[in-house]
């Protein structure tokens, strides 16, 4: 049976770690939408696919507690990606980076992995307790609208999730901008809160 607790409760981190280390899933708030999370192991990530009824060829992004955790999942952190991360992390920007060979194969069938640092201090605290990185994707059924409240996430995922962490309504309400920097060129793969123009200005060292 699932549990629901406010993410700001003192025991929330301990409860989240207990659920994750048992191989279970948790749902947590971010600055964009609610996400369903697991540790970076193959069996737990399989549970994300099953809960979301998600096609197995779709990659699962990784949320980091800090930019310094990038190398837990990425082989390299090119200058262009580092510049965008410095400008927009914590925030609603997912960068596709070359993935480490040791990552679970079901995290991504591509040579890249999506990473971001969410602008949500309570969630980053849980990610840090889990070692700095969690597999996290939107807490909904595939092809359904994103969940912006914990109640919406519960309606989608029900008892497939061990623990729901309630942080109120997510302020963003829109999934992150997803960016590829292959070959050094900015390519927006999913439009989101950060515009392509803002990305190009950041790469050029301009603000505003």
Protein Blocks (a to p, Z undefined) as FASTA:
>chain_A
ZZdddfkbmklmmmmmmmmmnopacddddfkbccddddddfklmmmmmmmnopafkbccd
dddfbfklmmmmpmbdcfklmmmmmmmggcjddcdddddfkbcfklpmcfbdcdddddbf
klmmmmmmnoopacddddddehiacdfbfklmmmmnmmmbfbdcdebjafklpacddddf
ehhiacdfbgcfbdfklmmmmmnopgZZ
